[in-house]
């Protein structure tokens, strides 16, 4: 009977294994194979496609844009998320309404976010209109035409979408801190800043680490938002691979860029495992 139960368990796992094999492992292996080929007909394996994109100016710009959006965006999201999480843990009137309002962006599709942000940051959009009425600008600013302005536009748009995720993680961490620690600190004369520095931050460290790593992995593979907002003017690694395949009809360089992006994500995952593993040991 134990053998029959084991066979049934394996049978139930077959659909999952088939899904992982067909939609994960085989596409990754196929992409890896293409990355070691090139259209010049060099014998397999060759690193020619990797050499080509590494020396390509658009690839370098896409790599810089990806890292810039990831690290600057993470810093701003963490700072904003921390402030809002602390605020939402306090009891005040209409707290439930504000919490629901803060979490609303999580349910909005990315393509809808991009469309709304294009409406806001267009040359005739609300942002330019507001800045003009305040006397800050006299001519419309092209926020999504490329350059650092577009990078910050993408960061702000991504922040609106994903900061609620960081808020949820940090609120869970704040809720796990015993209230007695703050009461004892108040008795000892510690003010809000010292309580935050010596109680909140140290005990919140595992949750901050989790938020940073999970969001970092997600930020590296950002695709729809920069594609819909700026198109080819401001590429990241994922959109660079997309345009190499779609516009330039070169699956080999597209696969090479995808493998580089996958390697960055895998390194982030290994970093996450290492950090969380060391936290468990402690």
LUMSESE-658498 format. One record per residue: x, y, z of N, C-alpha, C in turn; residue number from 0. Coordinates in Angstrom, 1 decimal. Example, Ala and Ser with C-alpha at 12.3 -4.5 7.8 and 13.67 -1.06 7.14 Angstrom:
BEGIN
SITE    n_u    n_v    n_w   ca_u   ca_v   ca_w    c_u    c_v    c_w   k
SITE   13.2   -5.7    7.8   12.3   -4.5    7.8   13.2   -3.3    7.8   0
SITE   12.8   -2.2    7.1   13.7   -1.1    7.1   12.9    0.0    7.9   1
This chain:
BEGIN
SITE    n_u    n_v    n_w   ca_u   ca_v   ca_w    c_u    c_v    c_w   k
SITE    0.8   -1.2    0.0    0.0    0.0    0.0    0.9    1.3    0.0   0
SITE    2.0    1.2    0.7    2.9    2.4    0.7    3.5    2.6   -0.6   1
SITE    3.7    1.5   -1.4    4.2    1.7   -2.8    3.2    2.4   -3.6   2
SITE    1.9    2.0   -3.5    0.8    2.6   -4.2    0.7    4.1   -3.9   3
SITE    0.8    4.4   -2.6    0.7    5.8   -2.2    1.8    6.6   -2.8   4
SITE    3.0    6.0   -2.8    4.2    6.7   -3.4    4.0    6.9   -4.9   5
SITE    3.5    5.9   -5.6    3.2    6.0   -7.0    2.2    7.1   -7.3   6
SITE    1.2    7.2   -6.5    0.1    8.2   -6.7    0.7    9.6   -6.5   7
SITE    1.6    9.8   -5.5    2.2   11.1   -5.3    3.1   11.5   -6.5   8
SITE    3.8   10.5   -7.0    4.6   10.8   -8.2    3.7   11.1   -9.4   9
SITE    2.6   10.4   -9.5    1.7   10.7  -10.6    1.1   12.1  -10.5  10
SITE    0.8   12.6   -9.3    0.2   13.9   -9.1    1.3   15.0   -9.4  11
SITE    2.6   14.6   -9.2    3.6   15.6   -9.5    4.0   15.7  -11.0  12
SITE    3.5   14.8  -11.8    3.9   14.8  -13.2    3.4   16.0  -13.9  13
SITE    2.2   16.6  -13.7    1.8   17.8  -14.4    2.7   19.0  -14.0  14
SITE    3.1   19.1  -12.7    4.0   20.1  -12.3    5.4   20.0  -13.0  15
SITE    5.9   18.7  -13.0    7.2   18.5  -13.6    7.1   18.8  -15.1  16
SITE    6.0   18.4  -15.8    5.8   18.7  -17.2    5.8   20.2  -17.5  17
SITE    5.1   21.0  -16.6    5.1   22.4  -16.7    6.4   23.0  -16.6  18
SITE    7.2   22.6  -15.5    8.5   23.2  -15.3    9.5   22.8  -16.5  19
SITE    9.3   21.6  -17.0   10.2   21.2  -18.1    9.9   21.9  -19.4  20
SITE    8.6   22.1  -19.7    8.2   22.7  -20.9    8.3   24.2  -21.0  21
SITE    8.0   24.8  -19.8    7.9   26.3  -19.8    9.1   27.0  -19.1  22
SITE   10.0   26.2  -18.5   11.1   26.8  -17.8   12.4   26.2  -18.2  23
SITE   12.7   24.9  -18.0   14.0   24.4  -18.3   14.3   24.3  -19.8  24
SITE   13.4   23.9  -20.6   13.7   23.8  -22.0   13.9   25.2  -22.7  25
SITE   13.0   26.2  -22.4   13.3   27.5  -22.9   14.6   28.1  -22.5  26
SITE   15.0   27.9  -21.2   16.3   28.4  -20.7   17.4   27.7  -21.4  27
SITE   17.4   26.3  -21.5   18.4   25.6  -22.3   18.5   26.0  -23.7  28
SITE   17.3   26.3  -24.3   17.3   26.7  -25.7   18.0   28.1  -25.9  29
SITE   17.7   29.0  -24.9   18.3   30.3  -24.9   19.8   30.2  -24.7  30
SITE   20.2   29.4  -23.8   21.6   29.2  -23.5   22.3   28.7  -24.8  31
SITE   21.7   27.7  -25.5   22.3   27.2  -26.7   22.4   28.3  -27.8  32
SITE   21.4   29.1  -27.9   21.4   30.2  -28.9   22.5   31.2  -28.6  33
SITE   22.7   31.4  -27.3   23.7   32.4  -26.9   25.1   32.0  -27.3  34
SITE   25.3   30.7  -27.4   26.7   30.1  -27.8   26.8   29.9  -29.3  35
SITE   25.8   30.4  -30.1   25.8   30.4  -31.5   26.0   31.8  -32.0  36
SITE   26.2   32.0  -33.3   26.1   33.3  -33.9   25.8   33.1  -35.4  37
SITE   25.3   34.2  -36.0   24.8   34.2  -37.4   26.0   34.1  -38.4  38
SITE   27.2   34.2  -38.0   28.3   34.2  -38.9   28.7   32.7  -39.3  39
SITE   28.1   31.7  -38.6   28.4   30.4  -38.9   29.5   29.8  -38.2  40
SITE   30.0   30.4  -37.2   31.1   29.8  -36.4   30.7   28.5  -35.7  41
SITE   31.6   27.5  -35.6   31.2   26.3  -35.0   30.8   26.4  -33.5  42
SITE   29.8   25.7  -33.1   29.3   25.7  -31.7   30.3   25.0  -30.9  43
SITE   30.6   25.5  -29.6   30.1   26.7  -29.1   31.1   27.9  -29.4  44
SITE   30.5   29.1  -29.5   31.3   30.3  -29.7   30.8   31.4  -28.9  45
SITE   31.7   32.2  -28.4   31.3   33.4  -27.6   31.2   34.7  -28.4  46
SITE   31.0   34.5  -29.7   31.0   35.7  -30.6   29.8   36.6  -30.3  47
SITE   28.7   36.0  -30.0   27.5   36.8  -29.7   27.7   37.6  -28.4  48
SITE   28.3   37.0  -27.4   28.6   37.6  -26.2   29.6   38.8  -26.4  49
SITE   30.6   38.5  -27.2   31.6   39.6  -27.4   30.9   40.7  -28.2  50
SITE   30.0   40.4  -29.1   29.4   41.5  -29.9   28.6   42.4  -29.0  51
SITE   27.7   41.9  -28.1   26.9   42.8  -27.3   27.7   43.5  -26.2  52
SITE   28.8   42.8  -25.7   29.6   43.5  -24.6   30.2   44.7  -25.2  53
SITE   30.5   44.8  -26.5   31.2   45.9  -27.1   30.1   46.9  -27.7  54
SITE   28.8   46.5  -27.6   27.8   47.3  -28.2   27.4   48.4  -27.3  55
SITE   27.4   49.6  -27.8   27.1   50.8  -26.9   25.7   50.7  -26.3  56
SITE   24.7   50.2  -27.1   23.3   50.1  -26.6   23.3   49.1  -25.4  57
SITE   24.1   48.0  -25.5   24.1   47.1  -24.4   24.7   47.7  -23.1  58
SITE   25.7   48.4  -23.3   26.3   49.1  -22.1   25.4   50.1  -21.5  59
SITE   24.6   50.8  -22.3   23.7   51.8  -21.8   22.5   51.0  -21.1  60
SITE   22.1   49.9  -21.7   21.0   49.1  -21.1   21.4   48.5  -19.8  61
SITE   22.7   48.1  -19.7   23.2   47.5  -18.4   23.2   48.6  -17.4  62
SITE   23.7   49.8  -17.7   23.8   50.9  -16.8   22.4   51.3  -16.4  63
SITE   21.4   51.4  -17.3   20.0   51.8  -17.0   19.4   50.8  -16.0  64
SITE   19.7   49.5  -16.3   19.1   48.4  -15.4   19.7   48.6  -14.0  65
SITE   21.0   48.8  -13.8   21.6   48.9  -12.5   21.1   50.2  -11.8  66
SITE   21.0   51.3  -12.6   20.6   52.6  -12.0   19.2   52.5  -11.5  67
SITE   18.3   51.9  -12.3   16.9   51.8  -11.9   16.8   50.9  -10.7  68
SITE   17.5   49.8  -10.7   17.5   48.9   -9.6   17.9   49.5   -8.3  69
SITE   19.1   50.0   -8.2   19.7   50.5   -7.0   19.1   51.8   -6.5  70
SITE   18.9   52.8   -7.4   18.3   54.0   -7.0   16.8   53.8   -6.6  71
SITE   16.2   53.0   -7.4   14.8   52.7   -7.1   14.6   52.0   -5.8  72
SITE   15.5   51.0   -5.5   15.4   50.3   -4.3   15.6   51.2   -3.1  73
SITE   16.6   52.1   -3.2   16.8   53.0   -2.1   15.6   53.9   -1.8  74
SITE   15.0   54.5   -2.9   13.9   55.3   -2.7   12.6   54.5   -2.2  75
SITE   12.4   53.3   -2.8   11.3   52.5   -2.3   11.4   52.1   -0.9  76
SITE   12.6   51.8   -0.5   12.8   51.4    0.9   12.6   52.5    1.9  77
SITE   13.1   53.7    1.5   12.9   54.9    2.4   11.4   55.3    2.5  78
SITE   10.8   55.3    1.3    9.3   55.7    1.3    8.5   54.6    2.0  79
SITE    8.8   53.3    1.7    8.1   52.2    2.3    8.3   52.2    3.8  80
SITE    9.5   52.5    4.3    9.7   52.5    5.8    8.9   53.6    6.4  81
SITE    8.9   54.8    5.9    8.1   55.8    6.5    6.6   55.5    6.5  82
SITE    6.1   55.0    5.4    4.6   54.7    5.3    4.3   53.5    6.2  83
SITE    5.2   52.5    6.3    4.9   51.4    7.1    4.8   51.8    8.6  84
SITE    5.7   52.7    9.0    5.7   53.1   10.4    4.4   54.0   10.6  85
SITE    4.0   54.8    9.7    2.8   55.6    9.8    1.6   54.7    9.9  86
SITE    1.5   53.6    9.1    0.3   52.8    9.0    0.2   51.9   10.2  87
SITE    1.3   51.7   11.0    1.2   50.9   12.2    0.6   51.7   13.4  88
SITE    0.6   53.0   13.2    0.0   53.9   14.2   -1.6   53.8   14.1  89
SITE   -2.2   54.0   15.2   -3.7   54.1   15.2   -4.2   55.5   15.0  90
SITE   -4.9   55.7   13.9   -5.5   57.0   13.7   -6.8   56.9   12.9  91
SITE   -7.5   57.9   12.8   -8.8   57.9   12.1   -8.6   57.6   10.6  92
SITE   -9.5   56.8   10.0   -9.5   56.4    8.6   -8.2   55.6    8.2  93
SITE   -7.6   55.0    9.2   -6.4   54.2    9.0   -6.7   53.1    7.9  94
SITE   -7.8   52.4    8.1   -8.1   51.3    7.1   -8.3   51.8    5.7  95
SITE   -8.9   53.0    5.6   -9.1   53.6    4.3   -7.7   53.9    3.6  96
SITE   -6.8   54.5    4.4   -5.5   54.9    3.9   -4.7   53.7    3.5  97
SITE   -4.8   52.6    4.3   -4.1   51.4    4.0   -4.6   50.7    2.7  98
SITE   -5.9   50.7    2.5   -6.5   50.2    1.3   -6.0   51.0    0.1  99
SITE   -5.9   52.4    0.3   -5.5   53.2   -0.8   -4.0   53.0   -1.1 100
SITE   -3.2   52.8   -0.1   -1.8   52.5   -0.3   -1.6   51.2   -1.1 101
SITE   -2.4   50.2   -0.8   -2.2   48.9   -1.4   -2.9   48.8   -2.8 102
SITE   -3.6   49.8   -3.1   -4.4   49.7   -4.4   -3.4   49.5   -5.6 103
SITE   -2.3   50.2   -5.7   -1.4   50.0   -6.9   -1.0   48.5   -7.2 104
SITE   -1.0   47.7   -6.1   -0.6   46.3   -6.3   -1.5   45.6   -7.3 105
SITE   -2.8   46.0   -7.3   -3.7   45.3   -8.2   -3.9   45.9   -9.6 106
SITE   -3.1   47.0   -9.9   -3.1   47.6  -11.2   -2.1   47.0  -12.1 107
SITE   -2.6   46.5  -13.3   -1.6   45.9  -14.3   -0.5   46.9  -14.7 108
SITE    0.7   46.4  -14.9    1.8   47.2  -15.2    1.6   48.1  -16.5 109
SITE    0.9   47.5  -17.5    0.7   48.2  -18.7   -0.3   49.4  -18.5 110
SITE   -1.2   49.2  -17.5   -2.1   50.3  -17.2   -1.3   51.4  -16.5 111
SITE   -0.4   51.0  -15.6    0.5   52.0  -14.9    1.2   52.8  -15.9 112
SITE    1.8   52.1  -16.9    2.6   52.8  -17.9    1.8   53.8  -18.7 113
SITE    0.5   53.4  -19.1   -0.4   54.3  -19.8   -0.7   55.5  -19.0 114
SITE   -1.0   55.3  -17.7   -1.3   56.5  -16.9   -0.1   57.4  -16.7 115
SITE    1.1   56.8  -16.5    2.3   57.6  -16.3    2.6   58.4  -17.6 116
SITE    2.4   57.8  -18.8    2.6   58.5  -20.0    1.7   59.7  -20.1 117
SITE    0.5   59.5  -19.6   -0.5   60.7  -19.6    0.0   61.8  -18.6 118
SITE    0.6   61.4  -17.5    1.1   62.4  -16.5    2.3   63.1  -17.0 119
SITE    3.3   62.3  -17.6    4.6   62.8  -17.9    4.7   63.2  -19.4 120
SITE    3.6   63.2  -20.2    3.7   63.6  -21.6    4.0   65.1  -21.6 121
SITE    4.5   65.5  -22.8    4.9   67.0  -22.9    3.6   67.9  -22.7 122
SITE    2.4   67.3  -22.9    1.2   68.1  -22.6    0.5   67.5  -21.4 123
SITE    1.2   66.8  -20.6    0.6   66.1  -19.4    0.5   67.0  -18.2 124
SITE   -0.1   66.4  -17.2   -0.3   67.1  -15.9    0.9   67.7  -15.2 125
SITE    2.0   66.9  -15.3    3.2   67.3  -14.6    3.8   68.6  -15.2 126
SITE    3.8   68.7  -16.5    4.3   69.9  -17.2    3.3   71.0  -17.0 127
SITE    2.0   70.7  -17.0    1.0   71.8  -16.7    1.2   72.3  -15.3 128
SITE    1.4   71.5  -14.3    1.6   71.9  -12.9    2.8   72.8  -12.8 129
SITE    4.0   72.3  -13.4    5.2   73.0  -13.3    5.1   74.4  -14.0 130
SITE    4.4   74.4  -15.1    4.2   75.7  -15.8    3.4   76.7  -15.0 131
SITE    2.3   76.2  -14.4    1.5   77.1  -13.6    2.2   77.6  -12.4 132
SITE    3.2   76.8  -11.8    3.9   77.2  -10.7    5.1   78.1  -11.1 133
SITE    5.3   78.3  -12.4    6.4   79.2  -12.8    7.8   78.5  -12.8 134
SITE    7.8   77.2  -12.7    9.1   76.5  -12.6    9.7   76.3  -14.0 135
SITE    8.8   76.0  -15.0    9.2   75.9  -16.4    8.5   76.8  -17.3 136
SITE    9.0   77.1  -18.4    8.4   78.0  -19.4    8.1   77.2  -20.7 137
SITE    8.8   76.1  -20.9    8.6   75.2  -22.1    8.4   73.8  -21.6 138
SITE    7.6   73.0  -22.3    7.3   71.6  -21.8    8.6   70.8  -21.8 139
SITE    8.7   70.0  -20.8    9.9   69.1  -20.6    9.5   67.7  -21.2 140
SITE   10.4   67.2  -22.0   10.2   65.8  -22.5   10.7   64.8  -21.5 141
SITE    9.8   64.3  -20.6   10.2   63.4  -19.6   10.5   62.0  -20.0 142
SITE   10.0   61.6  -21.2   10.1   60.2  -21.6   10.9   60.1  -22.9 143
SITE   11.7   61.1  -23.2   12.4   61.1  -24.5   13.8   60.6  -24.4 144
SITE   14.2   60.1  -23.2   15.6   59.5  -23.1   16.4   60.3  -22.0 145
SITE   17.5   59.8  -21.6   18.3   60.4  -20.6   17.9   60.2  -19.2 146
SITE   18.6   60.9  -18.3   18.3   60.8  -16.8   16.9   61.1  -16.4 147
SITE   16.3   62.1  -17.1   14.9   62.4  -16.8   14.0   61.2  -17.0 148
SITE   14.2   60.4  -18.1   13.4   59.3  -18.3   13.7   58.2  -17.3 149
SITE   14.9   58.0  -16.9   15.3   57.0  -15.9   14.5   57.3  -14.6 150
SITE   14.5   58.5  -14.2   13.8   58.9  -12.9   12.3   58.8  -13.1 151
SITE   11.8   59.0  -14.3   10.4   58.8  -14.6   10.0   57.4  -14.5 152
SITE   10.8   56.5  -15.0   10.6   55.0  -14.8   10.7   54.6  -13.4 153
SITE   11.6   55.2  -12.6   11.8   54.9  -11.2   10.5   55.3  -10.4 154
SITE   10.1   56.5  -10.7    8.9   57.0  -10.0    7.7   56.1  -10.3 155
SITE    7.5   55.8  -11.6    6.4   55.0  -12.0    6.5   53.6  -11.3 156
SITE    7.7   53.0  -11.3    7.8   51.7  -10.7    7.6   51.8   -9.2 157
SITE    8.0   52.9   -8.5    7.8   53.1   -7.1    6.3   53.1   -6.8 158
SITE    5.5   53.8   -7.6    4.1   53.8   -7.4    3.5   52.4   -7.4 159
SITE    4.0   51.6   -8.2    3.5   50.2   -8.4    3.9   49.3   -7.3 160
SITE    5.2   49.3   -6.9    5.7   48.2   -6.1    6.0   48.6   -4.6 161
SITE    6.0   49.9   -4.3    6.3   50.3   -2.9    5.3   49.7   -1.9 162
SITE    4.0   49.5   -2.3    3.1   48.8   -1.3    3.6   47.4   -1.0 163
SITE    4.3   46.7   -1.9    4.8   45.4   -1.5    5.8   45.5   -0.4 164
SITE    6.7   46.5   -0.5    7.7   46.7    0.6    7.0   47.1    1.9 165
SITE    5.9   47.9    1.8    5.2   48.4    3.0    4.6   47.1    3.7 166
SITE    4.1   46.2    2.9    3.5   45.0    3.6    4.6   44.2    4.3 167
SITE    5.7   44.0    3.7    6.8   43.3    4.4    7.3   44.0    5.6 168
SITE    7.5   45.3    5.5    8.0   46.0    6.7    6.9   46.1    7.8 169
SITE    5.6   46.2    7.4    4.6   46.2    8.4    4.5   44.9    9.2 170
SITE    4.8   43.8    8.5    4.8   42.5    9.1    6.0   42.5   10.1 171
SITE    7.1   43.1    9.7    8.2   43.1   10.6    8.0   44.0   11.8 172
SITE    7.4   45.2   11.6    7.1   46.1   12.7    6.1   45.4   13.7 173
SITE    5.1   44.7   13.1    4.1   44.0   14.0    4.7   42.9   14.9 174
SITE    5.9   42.4   14.5    6.5   41.3   15.3    7.4   41.8   16.4 175
SITE    7.7   43.2   16.5    8.5   43.7   17.5    7.7   43.9   18.8 176
SITE    8.1   43.4   19.9    7.3   43.5   21.1    7.2   45.0   21.5 177
SITE    6.0   45.4   21.9    5.7   46.7   22.3    6.4   47.1   23.6 178
SITE    6.7   46.0   24.4    7.4   46.2   25.7    8.8   46.9   25.6 179
SITE    9.4   46.6   24.5   10.7   47.1   24.2   10.7   48.7   24.1 180
SITE    9.7   49.2   23.4    9.5   50.6   23.3    9.1   51.2   24.6 181
SITE    8.3   50.6   25.4    7.9   51.1   26.7    9.0   51.2   27.6 182
SITE    9.9   50.2   27.6   11.1   50.2   28.4   12.1   51.3   28.0 183
SITE   12.2   51.5   26.7   13.0   52.6   26.2   12.5   53.9   26.6 184
SITE   11.2   54.1   26.5   10.6   55.4   27.0   10.9   55.7   28.4 185
SITE   10.8   54.6   29.2   11.1   54.8   30.7   12.5   55.2   30.9 186
SITE   13.5   54.7   30.0   14.9   55.0   30.2   15.2   56.4   29.5 187
SITE   14.2   57.0   29.0   14.4   58.4   28.4   14.8   58.4   26.9 188
SITE   14.7   57.3   26.2   15.0   57.2   24.8   13.9   57.9   24.0 189
SITE   14.3   58.8   23.1   13.4   59.5   22.2   13.0   58.6   21.0 190
SITE   12.1   59.2   20.1   11.7   58.4   18.9   12.9   58.0   18.0 191
SITE   13.9   58.9   17.8   15.0   58.6   17.0   15.8   57.4   17.5 192
SITE   16.1   57.5   18.8   16.9   56.4   19.5   16.2   55.1   19.5 193
SITE   14.8   55.2   19.7   14.0   53.9   19.6   14.1   53.3   18.2 194
SITE   14.0   54.2   17.2   14.1   53.7   15.8   15.5   53.1   15.5 195
SITE   16.5   53.8   16.0   17.9   53.4   15.7   18.3   52.1   16.4 196
SITE   18.0   52.0   17.7   18.5   50.9   18.5   17.5   49.8   18.7 197
SITE   16.2   50.0   18.3   15.2   48.9   18.5   14.6   48.5   17.1 198
SITE   14.0   49.5   16.4   13.3   49.2   15.2   14.3   48.6   14.1 199
SITE   15.3   49.4   13.8   16.2   49.0   12.7   16.9   47.6   12.9 200
SITE   17.5   47.4   14.1   18.1   46.0   14.3   17.1   44.9   14.2 201
SITE   15.9   45.0   14.8   14.9   43.9   14.7   14.2   43.8   13.4 202
SITE   14.3   44.9   12.6   13.7   44.9   11.3   14.6   44.5   10.2 203
SITE   15.9   44.2   10.6   16.9   43.9    9.6   16.5   42.7    8.7 204
SITE   16.1   41.6    9.2   15.7   40.4    8.3   14.6   40.8    7.3 205
SITE   13.7   41.6    7.7   12.6   42.0    6.8   13.1   43.0    5.8 206
SITE   14.0   43.9    6.2   14.6   44.8    5.2   15.4   44.0    4.2 207
SITE   16.1   43.1    4.6   16.9   42.2    3.7   16.0   41.5    2.8 208
SITE   15.0   40.9    3.3   14.0   40.2    2.4   13.4   41.1    1.4 209
SITE   13.0   42.3    1.8   12.4   43.2    0.8   13.4   43.7   -0.2 210
SITE   14.6   43.9    0.2   15.6   44.4   -0.8   16.0   43.3   -1.8 211
SITE   16.2   42.1   -1.4   16.6   41.0   -2.3   15.4   40.7   -3.2 212
SITE   14.2   40.5   -2.7   13.1   40.1   -3.5   12.8   41.2   -4.5 213
SITE   12.8   42.4   -4.1   12.5   43.5   -5.0   13.7   43.7   -6.0 214
SITE   14.9   43.5   -5.5   16.0   43.6   -6.4   16.0   42.6   -7.5 215
SITE   15.6   41.4   -7.2   15.5   40.4   -8.3   14.4   40.8   -9.3 216
SITE   13.3   41.3   -8.8   12.2   41.8   -9.6   12.6   43.0  -10.4 217
SITE   13.4   43.9   -9.8   13.8   45.1  -10.5   14.7   44.8  -11.7 218
SITE   15.6   43.9  -11.5   16.5   43.5  -12.6   15.8   43.1  -13.9 219
SITE   14.6   42.4  -13.7   13.9   41.9  -14.9   12.8   42.8  -15.3 220
SITE   12.8   44.1  -15.0   11.8   45.0  -15.4   11.7   45.1  -16.9 221
SITE   10.5   45.1  -17.4   10.3   45.0  -18.9    9.2   45.9  -19.4 222
SITE    7.9   45.6  -19.0    6.8   46.3  -19.6    6.8   47.8  -19.4 223
SITE    7.2   48.2  -18.1    7.2   49.6  -17.8    8.1   50.5  -18.7 224
SITE    9.4   50.2  -18.8   10.3   51.0  -19.6    9.9   50.8  -21.1 225
SITE    9.4   49.6  -21.5    9.0   49.4  -22.9    7.9   50.3  -23.3 226
SITE    6.8   50.3  -22.4    5.6   51.1  -22.8    5.9   52.6  -22.5 227
SITE    6.7   53.0  -21.6    7.0   54.4  -21.3    7.9   55.1  -22.3 228
SITE    9.0   54.4  -22.6   10.0   55.1  -23.4   10.4   54.4  -24.7 229
SITE   10.0   53.1  -24.8   10.3   52.4  -26.0   11.8   52.1  -26.2 230
SITE   12.3   52.5  -27.3   13.7   52.2  -27.6   14.7   53.3  -27.1 231
SITE   14.1   54.4  -26.7   14.9   55.5  -26.3   15.7   55.3  -25.0 232
SITE   15.1   54.5  -24.1   15.8   54.1  -22.8   15.6   52.7  -22.6 233
SITE   16.6   51.9  -23.0   16.5   50.4  -22.9   17.1   49.9  -21.6 234
SITE   16.5   48.8  -21.1   17.1   48.1  -20.0   17.5   46.7  -20.6 235
SITE   18.1   45.8  -19.8   18.6   44.6  -20.4   17.5   43.7  -21.1 236
SITE   16.3   43.7  -20.4   15.2   42.9  -21.0   14.7   43.5  -22.3 237
SITE   14.5   44.8  -22.4   14.1   45.4  -23.6   15.1   45.4  -24.7 238
SITE   16.4   45.5  -24.3   17.5   45.3  -25.2   17.4   44.0  -25.9 239
SITE   17.2   42.9  -25.1   17.1   41.6  -25.7   15.9   41.5  -26.6 240
SITE   14.8   42.2  -26.2   13.6   42.2  -27.0   13.8   42.8  -28.3 241
SITE   14.4   44.0  -28.4   14.6   44.7  -29.6   15.7   44.0  -30.5 242
SITE   16.7   43.4  -29.9   17.6   42.6  -30.7   16.9   41.5  -31.5 243
SITE   15.9   40.9  -30.9   15.2   39.8  -31.5   14.2   40.4  -32.5 244
SITE   13.4   41.4  -32.1   12.2   41.8  -32.8   12.7   42.8  -33.9 245
SITE   13.5   43.8  -33.6   13.8   44.8  -34.6   15.0   44.4  -35.5 246
SITE   16.0   43.7  -34.9   17.2   43.4  -35.7   17.3   42.0  -36.1 247
SITE   16.3   41.2  -35.7   16.2   39.8  -36.2   17.4   39.0  -35.9 248
SITE   17.9   39.2  -34.7   19.2   38.5  -34.3   18.9   37.7  -33.0 249
SITE   18.4   36.5  -33.1   18.1   35.7  -31.9   19.3   35.4  -31.0 250
SITE   20.5   35.4  -31.7   21.8   35.0  -31.0   22.2   36.1  -30.0 251
SITE   22.3   37.3  -30.4   22.6   38.4  -29.5   21.5   38.6  -28.4 252
SITE   20.2   38.4  -28.9   19.1   38.5  -27.9   19.3   37.4  -26.8 253
SITE   19.6   36.2  -27.2   19.8   35.1  -26.3   21.0   35.4  -25.3 254
SITE   22.1   36.0  -25.9   23.2   36.3  -25.1   22.9   37.4  -24.0 255
SITE   22.1   38.4  -24.4   21.7   39.4  -23.5   20.8   38.8  -22.4 256
SITE   19.9   37.9  -22.8   19.0   37.2  -21.8   19.8   36.4  -20.8 257
SITE   20.9   35.7  -21.3   21.7   34.9  -20.4   22.4   35.7  -19.4 258
SITE   22.9   36.9  -19.8   23.6   37.8  -18.9   22.6   38.3  -17.8 259
SITE   21.4   38.6  -18.3   20.3   39.1  -17.3   20.0   37.9  -16.4 260
SITE   19.9   36.7  -16.9   19.6   35.5  -16.0   20.7   35.3  -15.0 261
SITE   22.0   35.5  -15.5   23.1   35.3  -14.5   23.0   36.4  -13.4 262
SITE   22.7   37.6  -13.7   22.5   38.6  -12.7   21.5   38.2  -11.7 263
SITE   20.3   37.7  -12.2   19.2   37.4  -11.3   19.6   36.2  -10.4 264
SITE   20.3   35.2  -11.0   20.8   34.0  -10.3   21.7   34.4   -9.2 265
SITE   22.6   35.4   -9.5   23.6   35.9   -8.4   22.8   36.5   -7.3 266
SITE   21.7   37.3   -7.7   20.9   37.9   -6.6   20.2   36.9   -5.8 267
SITE   19.7   35.8   -6.4   19.1   34.7   -5.6   20.1   34.0   -4.7 268
SITE   21.3   33.8   -5.2   22.3   33.1   -4.4   22.7   34.1   -3.2 269
SITE   22.7   35.4   -3.5   23.0   36.3   -2.4   21.9   36.3   -1.3 270
SITE   20.7   36.2   -1.8   19.5   36.1   -0.9   19.6   34.9    0.0 271
SITE   19.9   33.7   -0.7   20.0   32.5    0.1   21.2   32.5    1.1 272
SITE   22.3   33.1    0.7   23.4   33.2    1.6   23.1   34.1    2.8 273
SITE   22.5   35.3    2.5   22.1   36.2    3.6   21.1   35.6    4.6 274
SITE   20.0   35.1    4.0   19.0   34.5    4.9   19.5   33.3    5.6 275
SITE   20.4   32.5    5.0   21.0   31.4    5.6   21.9   31.8    6.8 276
SITE   22.7   32.9    6.7   23.5   33.4    7.8   22.6   33.9    8.9 277
SITE   21.5   34.5    8.5   20.6   35.0    9.5   20.0   33.9   10.3 278
SITE   19.7   32.8    9.7   19.1   31.6   10.4   20.1   31.0   11.4 279
SITE   21.4   31.0   10.9   22.5   30.5   11.8   22.6   31.3   13.0 280
SITE   22.5   32.7   12.8   22.6   33.5   14.0   21.4   33.4   14.9 281
